[in-house]
Amino acid sequence: MALALEDLQRLAINEKIPIAIVGGLGAIRYGYPAATQDINIAVAQNQLAKLILSAPRYGFKILWESLSGWHTLTHGEV
């Protein structure tokens, strides 16, 4: 998961896309006990297309594109 987080950070910085980590990892960051095997992120709606287009350059694979914006991406085992 560490590599996926590093690549997500590089994507956010290089592409200038503000990304919020939410869900289990967000809870863990703020001291709440949680178990998770994925990374949930939130981006502004006007940044979503840019994220989807640039994600493969950072090791992410687009598994599902949803009309509502709840896309599914993978990165290695994450």
Buried (B, 14 or more C-beta within 10 A) or exposed (E): BEEBBEBBEEBBEEBEBEBEBEBBBBBBEEEEEEEBEBBEBBBEEEBBEBBBEBBEEBBBEBEEEEEEEEBEBBBEEB
